[in-house]
């Protein structure tokens, strides 16, 4: 608990701290590979690599420099293996993103519950009728939903 307003202890979970505790070395490596493979530098590096590979294996630097003649079977195998690993890294990163979104949703829910409880206590202390407040909220939500659906009074 951290000291908060006027001596009250306020517990605010930090999303980044929660996620950092859950992240290991393998996760950092997978995220770094996925982040790099989604850049134009990755595309340029591969374009240069393919160009050099094909140039050498077409004999442009002499026939003694050819190690993978057309149809470039070794290159095809390497690219296939790379695609398998990259797709796996992408799936690992997607799973981690789903986990991050779950943590965020859990923290948002906790914050919402905390806010609702505090609001209820403040409303009670101020003598506010909670049933009337809930009716007002439901009316506003219904009006907003109607506007979003295009069936409200201000829709064209």
C-alpha positions, 0 to 999 in steps of 0.5 A, a space after each residue: 500500500 502506498 500513502 495516498 490523499 490526506 493519509 489514506 492508503 491507496 492501492 493502485 495496481 500498476 499494469 506495467 509492473 504486473 506485466 513485467 513480473 510475468 515476462 521472462 527472458 524467452 518472452 523478451 526474445 520472442 517479442 524482440 524478434 517479432 518486433 524486428 520482423 515487422 519492420 521495413 528494415 527486416 524487408 530490406 535485409 531480406 531483399 538484399 540477402 535474396 539478391 546476393 544469394 541469387 546473384 552468387 548462385 546464378 554464377 555472376 561471381 564465377 561458377 566456383 562461387 555457386 553453392 545452391 544452383 537454380 532452383 535454389 533448393 537450399 534457399 527454399 528450405 531456409 526460407 521455409 524454416 524461417 517462415 515456420 519460426 517467424 509464425 511461431 514467434 508471432 503466435 507467442 507474441 499474440 498469446 502474450 498480447 492476449 495475456 496483457 489484455 486480460 491483465 488490463 481488463 482485470 485491472 480495469 474491472 478492479 478499478 471500476 468496482 473500487 469506483 462503484 463502491 466509493 461512489 455508493 459510500 459517498 452517495 449514502 453519506 450525501 443522502 442520495 437515493 441509489 435507486 433514482 441514480 440507477 434509473 437515471 443511469 439506465 435512461 442515459 445508457 438507453 439513450 446513448 445506445 439508441 444514438 449509436 444504433 441510429 434510432 435515437 431522437 437526434 439521428 437523421 
